[in-house]
Amino acid sequence: MPQISIHIDFEDEGQLEPRTVALLERIAEEGSISAAGRAMKISYKHAWELVAEVNRTFEEPLVKAQTGGAAGGGSVITERGQKLIRDYRALERKALSATARHLKAMQAGAGRQH
Amino acid sequence: MPQISIHIDFEDEGQLEPRTVALLERIAEEGSISAAGRAMKISYKHAWELVAEVNRTFEEPLVKAQTGGAAGGGSVITERGQKLIRDYRALERKALSATARHLKAMQAGAGRQH
């Protein structure tokens, strides 16, 4: 089946795409950018750059450093970031279910010659 | 309002994204890759590379050269290409209408602090 992915462009702010959202979710789970990068098999540098980009392009940061505590630092997702992740996933589910039939039809069309 | 764009990944074949589909539509209108590139304000080289990529990554070419005739050449969109453009636009309309309410809500959420 063809897969669709959704990119949201916030005009005056940044963009969300599947890779970015997945990274934010991993940071929420792992509590650190480096651990999230490892889990997604991308370099720390690349993960950090993606985070710097969303933090720069959105009006409020989506990820913030957490200093001190037992873990001695790490990163957390801000409220705005958590809301954006939830909204993105809800919108994505809606788009996927609305287009499932179209995707199947496209696959059938592509498969005729196989 | 945030804007969404749809990327379709055909797994064993290539990908369609808004820019590619817009270029294919322009080629259909203009009858040439260079005129389509000019209309989209991208270089001939870039337009040609995008066409080469879809032609290479899809099982059948989506664009083909048309030799001879009054126009002395130019390019046309193949049947497969035409069908993919129609299918992409139909799927996009469906996704946009299914997510319009979510996008408005996301905008409202983002606007609270303005």
gemmi code that builds the backbone of each chain (N, CA, C; Angstrom):
import gemmi

chains = {
    "A": [
        ("MET", (0.852, -1.208, 0.000), (0.000, 0.000, 0.000), (0.880, 1.248, 0.000)),
        ("PRO", (0.501, 2.246, -0.788), (1.207, 3.525, -0.650), (0.975, 4.090, 0.757)),
        ("GLN", (1.926, 4.812, 1.259), (1.813, 5.444, 2.578), (1.674, 6.946, 2.387)),
        ("ILE", (0.823, 7.577, 3.181), (0.845, 9.029, 3.112), (1.456, 9.608, 4.378)),
        ("SER", (2.095, 10.743, 4.214), (2.566, 11.450, 5.386), (2.109, 12.899, 5.286)),
        ("ILE", (1.897, 13.477, 6.449), (1.271, 14.788, 6.543), (2.306, 15.799, 7.021)),
        ("HIS", (2.438, 16.885, 6.287), (3.311, 17.981, 6.717), (2.410, 19.166, 7.048)),
        ("ILE", (2.588, 19.728, 8.225), (1.803, 20.908, 8.595), (2.735, 22.109, 8.642)),
        ("ASP", (2.345, 23.128, 7.903), (3.137, 24.363, 7.848), (2.356, 25.444, 8.602)),
        ("PHE", (2.942, 25.949, 9.682), (2.228, 26.893, 10.536), (2.376, 28.348, 10.090)),
        ("GLU", (2.770, 28.538, 8.843), (2.890, 29.875, 8.255), (3.871, 30.749, 9.022)),
        ("ASP", (3.382, 31.473, 10.043), (4.271, 32.380, 10.764), (5.209, 31.616, 11.698)),
        ("GLU", (4.933, 30.339, 11.883), (5.817, 29.549, 12.742), (6.476, 28.459, 11.893)),
        ("GLY", (6.841, 27.364, 12.527), (7.577, 26.322, 11.818), (6.689, 25.280, 11.171)),
        ("GLN", (7.268, 24.120, 10.947), (6.573, 23.016, 10.303), (6.656, 21.782, 11.175)),
        ("LEU", (5.644, 20.951, 11.068), (5.699, 19.633, 11.691), (5.591, 18.586, 10.603)),
        ("GLU", (6.454, 17.616, 10.670), (6.368, 16.496, 9.752), (6.610, 15.230, 10.559)),
        ("PRO", (6.340, 14.065, 9.975), (6.357, 12.834, 10.768), (7.663, 12.621, 11.539)),
        ("ARG", (8.784, 12.899, 10.893), (10.073, 12.668, 11.538), (10.249, 13.550, 12.773)),
        ("THR", (9.837, 14.812, 12.652), (9.964, 15.750, 13.773), (9.081, 15.315, 14.939)),
        ("VAL", (7.841, 14.949, 14.608), (6.896, 14.548, 15.658), (7.398, 13.281, 16.352)),
        ("ALA", (7.913, 12.338, 15.569), (8.439, 11.099, 16.159), (9.603, 11.412, 17.101)),
        ("LEU", (10.451, 12.342, 16.710), (11.580, 12.710, 17.573), (11.084, 13.345, 18.875)),
        ("LEU", (10.106, 14.245, 18.776), (9.564, 14.870, 19.989), (8.961, 13.803, 20.915)),
        ("GLU", (8.259, 12.843, 20.330), (7.677, 11.771, 21.149), (8.761, 10.948, 21.835)),
        ("ARG", (9.847, 10.710, 21.140), (10.951, 9.945, 21.734), (11.616, 10.720, 22.860)),
        ("ILE", (11.735, 12.035, 22.656), (12.328, 12.857, 23.718), (11.438, 12.792, 24.968)),
        ("ALA", (10.114, 12.845, 24.750), (9.179, 12.747, 25.884), (9.360, 11.417, 26.612)),
        ("GLU", (9.547, 10.342, 25.854), (9.712, 9.003, 26.448), (11.050, 8.850, 27.157)),
        ("GLU", (12.098, 9.298, 26.454), (13.464, 9.018, 26.925), (13.973, 10.077, 27.903)),
        ("GLY", (13.400, 11.270, 27.809), (13.857, 12.338, 28.692), (15.165, 12.970, 28.273)),
        ("SER", (15.664, 12.615, 27.090), (16.870, 13.295, 26.616), (16.956, 13.240, 25.096)),
        ("ILE", (17.578, 14.273, 24.540), (17.710, 14.368, 23.084), (18.663, 13.293, 22.578)),
        ("SER", (19.737, 13.036, 23.328), (20.706, 12.047, 22.835), (20.109, 10.645, 22.838)),
        ("ALA", (19.351, 10.310, 23.905), (18.727, 8.982, 23.953), (17.675, 8.855, 22.848)),
        ("ALA", (16.931, 9.934, 22.607), (15.915, 9.902, 21.551), (16.577, 9.714, 20.188)),
        ("GLY", (17.691, 10.406, 19.980), (18.436, 10.263, 18.724), (18.906, 8.826, 18.532)),
        ("ARG", (19.465, 8.249, 19.599), (19.918, 6.844, 19.511), (18.750, 5.927, 19.175)),
        ("ALA", (17.609, 6.135, 19.842), (16.443, 5.280, 19.610), (15.974, 5.391, 18.164)),
        ("MET", (16.168, 6.571, 17.545), (15.732, 6.756, 16.154), (16.873, 6.529, 15.169)),
        ("LYS", (18.015, 6.106, 15.695), (19.181, 5.861, 14.859), (19.587, 7.083, 14.027)),
        ("ILE", (19.495, 8.252, 14.658), (20.070, 9.441, 14.027), (21.115, 9.994, 14.980)),
        ("SER", (22.064, 10.732, 14.444), (23.159, 11.212, 15.275), (22.653, 12.238, 16.289)),
        ("TYR", (23.408, 12.383, 17.366), (23.058, 13.385, 18.361), (23.018, 14.759, 17.714)),
        ("LYS", (23.981, 15.021, 16.851), (24.061, 16.320, 16.181), (22.784, 16.581, 15.369)),
        ("HIS", (22.351, 15.578, 14.619), (21.168, 15.728, 13.779), (19.927, 15.930, 14.653)),
        ("ALA", (19.807, 15.121, 15.709), (18.660, 15.249, 16.614), (18.647, 16.647, 17.231)),
        ("TRP", (19.818, 17.092, 17.645), (19.907, 18.391, 18.280), (19.536, 19.509, 17.302)),
        ("GLU", (19.962, 19.358, 16.052), (19.629, 20.363, 15.036), (18.125, 20.426, 14.773)),
        ("LEU", (17.491, 19.252, 14.737), (16.035, 19.234, 14.527), (15.318, 19.939, 15.687)),
        ("VAL", (15.792, 19.681, 16.912), (15.193, 20.322, 18.083), (15.434, 21.836, 18.042)),
        ("ALA", (16.667, 22.226, 17.697), (16.982, 23.657, 17.630), (16.079, 24.332, 16.598)),
        ("GLU", (15.795, 23.624, 15.512), (14.975, 24.224, 14.461), (13.531, 24.427, 14.928)),
        ("VAL", (12.931, 23.413, 15.546), (11.550, 23.635, 16.015), (11.519, 24.683, 17.126)),
        ("ASN", (12.504, 24.680, 17.979), (12.511, 25.689, 19.045), (12.688, 27.102, 18.489)),
        ("ARG", (13.419, 27.215, 17.404), (13.660, 28.528, 16.804), (12.441, 28.981, 16.010)),
        ("THR", (11.791, 28.043, 15.304), (10.749, 28.447, 14.365), (9.362, 28.520, 15.000)),
        ("PHE", (9.181, 27.888, 16.161), (7.894, 28.054, 16.845), (8.012, 29.190, 17.849)),
        ("GLU", (6.873, 29.814, 18.063), (6.872, 31.002, 18.908), (7.334, 30.696, 20.330)),
        ("GLU", (6.886, 29.563, 20.854), (7.378, 29.084, 22.158), (8.208, 27.851, 21.912)),
        ("PRO", (9.239, 27.593, 22.716), (10.007, 26.356, 22.532), (9.119, 25.129, 22.736)),
        ("LEU", (9.408, 24.059, 22.006), (8.663, 22.804, 22.162), (9.432, 21.844, 23.077)),
        ("VAL", (10.729, 22.074, 23.181), (11.590, 21.221, 24.003), (12.389, 22.144, 24.911)),
        ("LYS", (12.510, 21.775, 26.173), (13.376, 22.597, 27.028), (14.278, 21.728, 27.892)),
        ("ALA", (15.416, 22.278, 28.225), (16.372, 21.571, 29.072), (15.827, 21.536, 30.490)),
        ("GLN", (16.043, 20.406, 31.143), (15.625, 20.283, 32.533), (16.902, 20.137, 33.353)),
        ("THR", (17.154, 21.096, 34.188), (18.409, 21.039, 34.945), (18.174, 20.467, 36.330)),
        ("GLY", (19.211, 19.844, 36.876), (19.142, 19.306, 38.233), (18.285, 18.058, 38.334)),
        ("GLY", (17.927, 17.676, 39.548), (17.119, 16.478, 39.785), (17.985, 15.240, 39.769)),
        ("ALA", (17.360, 14.093, 40.047), (18.096, 12.831, 40.130), (18.782, 12.501, 38.813)),
        ("ALA", (18.101, 12.825, 37.702), (18.636, 12.477, 36.386), (19.754, 13.426, 35.963)),
        ("GLY", (19.928, 14.497, 36.711), (21.003, 15.438, 36.408), (20.864, 16.097, 35.059)),
        ("GLY", (19.674, 16.522, 34.732), (19.474, 17.239, 33.470), (18.545, 16.508, 32.542)),
        ("GLY", (18.814, 16.562, 31.261), (17.918, 15.965, 30.279), (17.004, 17.000, 29.667)),
        ("SER", (16.059, 16.539, 28.858), (15.161, 17.461, 28.162), (13.722, 17.017, 28.314)),
        ("VAL", (12.827, 17.976, 28.349), (11.399, 17.662, 28.419), (10.654, 18.423, 27.323)),
        ("ILE", (9.481, 17.920, 27.023), (8.618, 18.571, 26.034), (7.726, 19.566, 26.770)),
        ("THR", (7.671, 20.789, 26.279), (6.848, 21.817, 26.921), (5.361, 21.514, 26.699)),
        ("GLU", (4.509, 22.264, 27.389), (3.058, 22.091, 27.200), (2.653, 22.335, 25.755)),
        ("ARG", (3.207, 23.401, 25.192), (2.888, 23.687, 23.783), (3.308, 22.521, 22.906)),
        ("GLY", (4.503, 21.965, 23.173), (4.990, 20.823, 22.399), (4.070, 19.617, 22.549)),
        ("GLN", (3.638, 19.350, 23.774), (2.744, 18.203, 24.017), (1.424, 18.380, 23.278)),
        ("LYS", (0.914, 19.605, 23.298), (-0.358, 19.862, 22.612), (-0.190, 19.690, 21.094)),
        ("LEU", (0.926, 20.191, 20.578), (1.160, 20.064, 19.132), (1.275, 18.598, 18.714)),
        ("ILE", (1.949, 17.795, 19.528), (2.074, 16.362, 19.208), (0.683, 15.717, 19.181)),
        ("ARG", (-0.114, 15.987, 20.222), (-1.470, 15.401, 20.270), (-2.300, 15.852, 19.067)),
        ("ASP", (-2.235, 17.155, 18.777), (-3.028, 17.683, 17.660), (-2.558, 17.097, 16.332)),
        ("TYR", (-1.243, 16.990, 16.177), (-0.703, 16.422, 14.931), (-1.192, 14.983, 14.754)),
        ("ARG", (-1.091, 14.174, 15.813), (-1.477, 12.762, 15.699), (-2.981, 12.610, 15.455)),
        ("ALA", (-3.774, 13.496, 16.067), (-5.226, 13.422, 15.851), (-5.553, 13.777, 14.394)),
        ("LEU", (-4.901, 14.827, 13.907), (-5.119, 15.246, 12.520), (-4.648, 14.154, 11.554)),
        ("GLU", (-3.514, 13.545, 11.869), (-2.967, 12.489, 11.009), (-3.923, 11.290, 10.937)),
        ("ARG", (-4.453, 10.889, 12.107), (-5.416, 9.763, 12.110), (-6.614, 10.077, 11.235)),
        ("LYS", (-7.094, 11.313, 11.356), (-8.260, 11.732, 10.572), (-7.938, 11.683, 9.070)),
        ("ALA", (-6.778, 12.196, 8.708), (-6.383, 12.209, 7.290), (-6.191, 10.787, 6.767)),
        ("LEU", (-5.596, 9.923, 7.591), (-5.349, 8.548, 7.145), (-6.655, 7.798, 6.939)),
        ("SER", (-7.586, 7.971, 7.877), (-8.825, 7.211, 7.722), (-9.640, 7.767, 6.560)),
        ("ALA", (-9.554, 9.083, 6.340), (-10.328, 9.677, 5.233), (-9.786, 9.270, 3.865)),
        ("THR", (-8.519, 8.886, 3.795), (-7.909, 8.628, 2.482), (-7.582, 7.153, 2.253)),
        ("ALA", (-7.921, 6.289, 3.205), (-7.540, 4.870, 3.089), (-8.077, 4.251, 1.794)),
        ("ARG", (-9.312, 4.592, 1.461), (-9.919, 4.003, 0.275), (-9.206, 4.485, -1.000)),
        ("HIS", (-8.871, 5.792, -1.024), (-8.137, 6.333, -2.176), (-6.789, 5.633, -2.343)),
        ("LEU", (-6.109, 5.409, -1.200), (-4.782, 4.786, -1.285), (-4.878, 3.365, -1.826)),
        ("LYS", (-5.894, 2.638, -1.373), (-6.077, 1.276, -1.887), (-6.326, 1.296, -3.385)),
        ("ALA", (-7.137, 2.245, -3.816), (-7.447, 2.339, -5.245), (-6.188, 2.683, -6.045)),
        ("MET", (-5.345, 3.559, -5.490), (-4.107, 3.927, -6.185), (-3.189, 2.720, -6.307)),
        ("GLN", (-3.145, 1.929, -5.231), (-2.315, 0.735, -5.246), (-2.819, -0.240, -6.316)),
        ("ALA", (-4.137, -0.423, -6.362), (-4.734, -1.329, -7.348), (-4.374, -0.855, -8.748)),
        ("GLY", (-4.444, 0.449, -8.979), (-4.101, 1.011, -10.288), (-2.653, 0.746, -10.641)),
        ("ALA", (-1.784, 0.884, -9.654), (-0.349, 0.693, -9.904), (-0.022, -0.767, -10.154)),
        ("GLY", (-0.820, -1.668, -9.564), (-0.485, -3.073, -9.590), (-0.895, -3.801, -10.868)),
        ("ARG", (-1.705, -3.143, -11.690), (-2.245, -3.842, -12.865), (-1.200, -4.506, -13.733)),
        ("GLN", (-0.054, -3.807, -13.881), (0.969, -4.321, -14.799), (1.909, -5.341, -14.163)),
        ("HIS", (1.776, -5.594, -12.865), (2.761, -6.448, -12.182), (2.583, -7.911, -12.569)),
    ],
    "B": [
        ("MET", (-4.081, 30.438, 8.991), (-4.370, 28.999, 9.159), (-3.137, 28.162, 8.815)),
        ("PRO", (-2.852, 27.156, 9.597), (-1.797, 26.225, 9.187), (-2.221, 25.541, 7.884)),
        ("GLN", (-1.261, 25.190, 7.073), (-1.531, 24.493, 5.815), (-1.019, 23.067, 5.932)),
        ("ILE", (-1.770, 22.107, 5.373), (-1.180, 20.782, 5.350), (-0.801, 20.403, 3.937)),
        ("SER", (0.233, 19.606, 3.815), (0.561, 19.051, 2.510), (0.748, 17.550, 2.666)),
        ("ILE", (0.423, 16.871, 1.576), (0.359, 15.415, 1.602), (1.505, 14.847, 0.777)),
        ("HIS", (2.244, 13.945, 1.355), (3.294, 13.232, 0.623), (2.855, 11.781, 0.506)),
        ("ILE", (2.875, 11.257, -0.697), (2.527, 9.847, -0.878), (3.782, 9.087, -1.273)),
        ("ASP", (4.050, 8.038, -0.515), (5.222, 7.203, -0.763), (4.730, 5.856, -1.304)),
        ("PHE", (5.111, 5.551, -2.541), (4.591, 4.360, -3.199), (5.404, 3.091, -2.911)),
        ("GLU", (6.198, 3.156, -1.851), (6.998, 2.003, -1.419), (7.945, 1.525, -2.510)),
        ("ASP", (7.497, 0.603, -3.354), (8.390, 0.063, -4.376), (8.637, 1.061, -5.504)),
        ("GLU", (7.858, 2.121, -5.520), (8.069, 3.130, -6.550), (8.472, 4.437, -5.876)),
        ("GLY", (8.188, 5.540, -6.522), (8.649, 6.824, -6.008), (7.672, 7.487, -5.059)),
        ("GLN", (7.822, 8.794, -4.952), (6.991, 9.599, -4.070), (6.316, 10.704, -4.853)),
        ("LEU", (5.149, 11.097, -4.387), (4.510, 12.297, -4.929), (4.338, 13.287, -3.798)),
        ("GLU", (4.719, 14.515, -4.063), (4.498, 15.573, -3.101), (3.980, 16.788, -3.873)),
        ("PRO", (3.476, 17.792, -3.162), (2.783, 18.883, -3.853), (3.609, 19.528, -4.973)),
        ("ARG", (4.882, 19.722, -4.711), (5.729, 20.384, -5.698), (5.848, 19.561, -6.978)),
        ("THR", (6.003, 18.254, -6.810), (6.132, 17.374, -7.972), (4.841, 17.366, -8.785)),
        ("VAL", (3.717, 17.250, -8.074), (2.423, 17.199, -8.767), (2.176, 18.519, -9.501)),
        ("ALA", (2.499, 19.646, -8.852), (2.318, 20.951, -9.503), (3.168, 21.039, -10.772)),
        ("LEU", (4.378, 20.501, -10.713), (5.244, 20.537, -11.901), (4.655, 19.690, -13.025)),
        ("LEU", (4.168, 18.502, -12.681), (3.566, 17.640, -13.708), (2.358, 18.341, -14.348)),
        ("GLU", (1.555, 19.010, -13.528), (0.387, 19.731, -14.062), (0.815, 20.857, -15.000)),
        ("ARG", (1.900, 21.529, -14.645), (2.389, 22.605, -15.500), (2.922, 22.067, -16.817)),
        ("ILE", (3.584, 20.924, -16.744), (4.091, 20.310, -17.979), (2.906, 19.958, -18.892)),
        ("ALA", (1.837, 19.436, -18.279), (0.644, 19.098, -19.063), (0.069, 20.347, -19.737)),
        ("GLU", (0.069, 21.462, -19.007), (-0.482, 22.719, -19.549), (0.411, 23.327, -20.620)),
        ("GLU", (1.715, 23.343, -20.305), (2.655, 24.088, -21.149), (3.203, 23.252, -22.288)),
        ("GLY", (3.185, 21.942, -22.107), (3.719, 21.067, -23.153), (5.232, 20.997, -23.198)),
        ("SER", (5.889, 21.571, -22.187), (7.350, 21.440, -22.141), (7.866, 21.610, -20.721)),
        ("ILE", (8.968, 20.929, -20.456), (9.560, 20.980, -19.120), (10.139, 22.367, -18.848)),
        ("SER", (10.757, 22.956, -19.866), (11.389, 24.261, -19.633), (10.328, 25.336, -19.374)),
        ("ALA", (9.214, 25.306, -20.146), (8.145, 26.298, -19.922), (7.508, 26.084, -18.551)),
        ("ALA", (7.343, 24.818, -18.157), (6.763, 24.528, -16.840), (7.690, 25.039, -15.738)),
        ("GLY", (8.987, 24.827, -15.905), (9.960, 25.321, -14.936), (9.895, 26.845, -14.812)),
        ("ARG", (9.823, 27.522, -15.964), (9.724, 28.994, -15.942), (8.467, 29.433, -15.204)),
        ("ALA", (7.352, 28.759, -15.500), (6.069, 29.131, -14.872), (6.140, 28.939, -13.357)),
        ("MET", (6.938, 27.976, -12.918), (7.048, 27.723, -11.480), (8.263, 28.416, -10.868)),
        ("LYS", (8.951, 29.199, -11.683), (10.144, 29.928, -11.218), (11.197, 28.991, -10.633)),
        ("ILE", (11.365, 27.839, -11.279), (12.500, 26.993, -10.924), (13.346, 26.819, -12.190)),
        ("SER", (14.624, 26.534, -12.005), (15.510, 26.439, -13.154), (15.148, 25.236, -14.018)),
        ("TYR", (15.532, 25.315, -15.287), (15.306, 24.196, -16.192), (15.974, 22.944, -15.631)),
        ("LYS", (17.191, 23.133, -15.119), (17.947, 22.001, -14.578), (17.177, 21.336, -13.431)),
        ("HIS", (16.653, 22.151, -12.545), (15.925, 21.616, -11.399), (14.643, 20.907, -11.853)),
        ("ALA", (13.919, 21.542, -12.789), (12.683, 20.937, -13.311), (13.011, 19.595, -13.970)),
        ("TRP", (14.093, 19.590, -14.742), (14.469, 18.385, -15.458), (14.858, 17.272, -14.469)),
        ("GLU", (15.556, 17.662, -13.406), (15.954, 16.670, -12.390), (14.735, 16.058, -11.687)),
        ("LEU", (13.739, 16.912, -11.404), (12.520, 16.390, -10.762), (11.815, 15.399, -11.688)),
        ("VAL", (11.769, 15.734, -12.967), (11.135, 14.841, -13.947), (11.931, 13.541, -14.068)),
        ("ALA", (13.250, 13.668, -14.135), (14.091, 12.465, -14.250), (13.867, 11.566, -13.042)),
        ("GLU", (13.701, 12.181, -11.872), (13.510, 11.392, -10.657), (12.188, 10.629, -10.682)),
        ("VAL", (11.091, 11.305, -11.029), (9.819, 10.549, -11.067), (9.849, 9.499, -12.167)),
        ("ASN", (10.463, 9.829, -13.283), (10.522, 8.825, -14.361), (11.375, 7.616, -13.978)),
        ("ARG", (12.394, 7.865, -13.161), (13.280, 6.778, -12.752), (12.635, 5.945, -11.645)),
        ("THR", (11.919, 6.622, -10.740), (11.448, 5.915, -9.546), (10.068, 5.281, -9.726)),
        ("PHE", (9.319, 5.725, -10.731), (8.055, 5.042, -11.000), (8.289, 3.975, -12.059)),
        ("GLU", (7.465, 2.955, -11.957), (7.663, 1.806, -12.835), (7.515, 2.187, -14.314)),
        ("GLU", (6.526, 3.023, -14.588), (6.372, 3.563, -15.948), (6.699, 5.038, -15.897)),
        ("PRO", (7.264, 5.597, -16.964), (7.516, 7.046, -16.952), (6.209, 7.836, -16.806)),
        ("LEU", (6.294, 8.972, -16.131), (5.122, 9.840, -15.980), (5.151, 10.958, -17.015)),
        ("VAL", (6.345, 11.234, -17.537), (6.520, 12.298, -18.529), (7.289, 11.693, -19.693)),
        ("LYS", (6.866, 11.999, -20.904), (7.665, 11.523, -22.029), (7.860, 12.612, -23.066)),
        ("ALA", (8.969, 12.498, -23.763), (9.282, 13.463, -24.811), (8.364, 13.199, -25.993)),
        ("GLN", (7.916, 14.282, -26.603), (7.083, 14.157, -27.795), (7.882, 14.737, -28.948)),
        ("THR", (8.228, 13.877, -29.881), (9.077, 14.374, -30.980), (8.215, 14.733, -32.183)),
        ("GLY", (8.714, 15.668, -32.966), (8.035, 16.049, -34.211), (6.759, 16.826, -33.979)),
        ("GLY", (5.956, 16.960, -35.018), (4.700, 17.716, -34.942), (4.961, 19.200, -35.086)),
        ("ALA", (3.884, 19.968, -35.092), (3.987, 21.416, -35.309), (4.847, 22.075, -34.239)),
        ("ALA", (4.724, 21.581, -33.007), (5.463, 22.208, -31.910), (6.937, 21.797, -31.912)),
        ("GLY", (7.291, 20.822, -32.749), (8.687, 20.417, -32.845), (9.239, 19.870, -31.557)),
        ("GLY", (8.495, 19.008, -30.901), (9.007, 18.400, -29.673), (8.190, 18.764, -28.459)),
        ("GLY", (8.852, 18.869, -27.342), (8.135, 19.143, -26.099), (7.919, 17.877, -25.310)),
        ("SER", (7.156, 17.986, -24.221), (6.943, 16.840, -23.334), (5.471, 16.704, -23.003)),
        ("VAL", (5.050, 15.479, -22.859), (3.661, 15.223, -22.454), (3.634, 14.308, -21.231)),
        ("ILE", (2.505, 14.353, -20.559), (2.294, 13.496, -19.389), (1.662, 12.190, -19.880)),
        ("THR", (2.238, 11.077, -19.465), (1.719, 9.775, -19.901), (0.369, 9.501, -19.216)),
        ("GLU", (-0.307, 8.452, -19.662), (-1.592, 8.080, -19.029), (-1.409, 7.790, -17.544)),
        ("ARG", (-0.350, 7.042, -17.216), (-0.092, 6.752, -15.802), (0.099, 8.045, -15.020)),
        ("GLY", (0.846, 8.982, -15.615), (1.078, 10.267, -14.962), (-0.223, 11.026, -14.748)),
        ("GLN", (-1.069, 11.030, -15.769), (-2.352, 11.735, -15.660), (-3.211, 11.131, -14.561)),
        ("LYS", (-3.202, 9.800, -14.498), (-4.017, 9.133, -13.480), (-3.475, 9.444, -12.076)),
        ("LEU", (-2.141, 9.435, -11.954), (-1.550, 9.731, -10.643), (-1.880, 11.156, -10.189)),
        ("ILE", (-1.846, 12.098, -11.130), (-2.181, 13.488, -10.781), (-3.634, 13.564, -10.297)),
        ("ARG", (-4.540, 12.947, -11.046), (-5.966, 12.970, -10.644), (-6.146, 12.320, -9.282)),
        ("ASP", (-5.522, 11.160, -9.092), (-5.669, 10.431, -7.828), (-5.084, 11.239, -6.663)),
        ("TYR", (-3.924, 11.840, -6.915), (-3.295, 12.645, -5.864), (-4.209, 13.804, -5.462)),
        ("ARG", (-4.746, 14.511, -6.439), (-5.582, 15.681, -6.134), (-6.873, 15.267, -5.429)),
        ("ALA", (-7.431, 14.118, -5.829), (-8.662, 13.642, -5.180), (-8.369, 13.284, -3.721)),
        ("LEU", (-7.267, 12.589, -3.511), (-6.871, 12.209, -2.151), (-6.585, 13.463, -1.316)),
        ("GLU", (-5.917, 14.430, -1.913), (-5.580, 15.665, -1.198), (-6.854, 16.406, -0.768)),
        ("ARG", (-7.827, 16.507, -1.695), (-9.087, 17.181, -1.346), (-9.745, 16.494, -0.158)),
        ("LYS", (-9.747, 15.169, -0.209), (-10.364, 14.384, 0.860), (-9.647, 14.661, 2.192)),
        ("ALA", (-8.323, 14.632, 2.162), (-7.548, 14.861, 3.391), (-7.766, 16.280, 3.907)),
        ("LEU", (-7.817, 17.251, 3.010), (-7.987, 18.639, 3.432), (-9.355, 18.845, 4.071)),
        ("SER", (-10.382, 18.283, 3.447), (-11.707, 18.519, 4.020), (-11.860, 17.769, 5.339)),
        ("ALA", (-11.222, 16.601, 5.448), (-11.342, 15.818, 6.686), (-10.604, 16.482, 7.850)),
        ("THR", (-9.624, 17.321, 7.568), (-8.790, 17.874, 8.643), (-8.998, 19.374, 8.860)),
        ("ALA", (-9.915, 19.979, 8.111), (-10.091, 21.437, 8.193), (-10.404, 21.884, 9.625)),
        ("ARG", (-11.271, 21.117, 10.297), (-11.654, 21.507, 11.651), (-10.456, 21.398, 12.614)),
        ("HIS", (-9.664, 20.338, 12.453), (-8.467, 20.190, 13.288), (-7.493, 21.353, 13.074)),
        ("LEU", (-7.325, 21.737, 11.811), (-6.375, 22.819, 11.521), (-6.839, 24.123, 12.154)),
        ("LYS", (-8.139, 24.395, 12.084), (-8.668, 25.618, 12.702), (-8.419, 25.592, 14.209)),
        ("ALA", (-8.642, 24.424, 14.820), (-8.437, 24.306, 16.265), (-6.962, 24.512, 16.611)),
        ("MET", (-6.062, 23.983, 15.767), (-4.635, 24.159, 16.030), (-4.263, 25.631, 15.935)),
        ("GLN", (-4.838, 26.322, 14.971), (-4.559, 27.742, 14.806), (-5.049, 28.508, 16.035)),
        ("ALA", (-6.251, 28.179, 16.484), (-6.815, 28.845, 17.668), (-5.905, 28.623, 18.871)),
        ("GLY", (-5.399, 27.406, 19.013), (-4.493, 27.095, 20.116), (-3.222, 27.900, 20.041)),
        ("ALA", (-2.697, 28.034, 18.819), (-1.436, 28.759, 18.639), (-1.622, 30.246, 18.871)),
        ("GLY", (-2.841, 30.744, 18.621), (-3.067, 32.190, 18.634), (-3.317, 32.778, 20.012)),
        ("ARG", (-3.533, 31.925, 20.995), (-3.932, 32.424, 22.310), (-2.988, 33.474, 22.879)),
        ("GLN", (-1.686, 33.258, 22.647), (-0.709, 34.165, 23.264), (-0.458, 35.432, 22.445)),
        ("HIS", (-1.058, 35.566, 21.262), (-0.707, 36.695, 20.379), (-1.276, 38.011, 20.896)),
    ],
}
model = gemmi.Model(1)
for chain_id, residues in chains.items():
    chain = gemmi.Chain(chain_id)
    for i, (resn, *xyz) in enumerate(residues, 1):
        res = gemmi.Residue()
        res.name, res.seqid = resn, gemmi.SeqId(i, " ")
        for name, pos in zip(("N", "CA", "C"), xyz):
            atom = gemmi.Atom()
            atom.name, atom.element = name, gemmi.Element(name[0])
            atom.pos, atom.b_iso = gemmi.Position(*pos), 0.0
            res.add_atom(atom)
        chain.add_residue(res)
    model.add_chain(chain)
structure = gemmi.Structure()
structure.add_model(model)
structure.setup_entities()
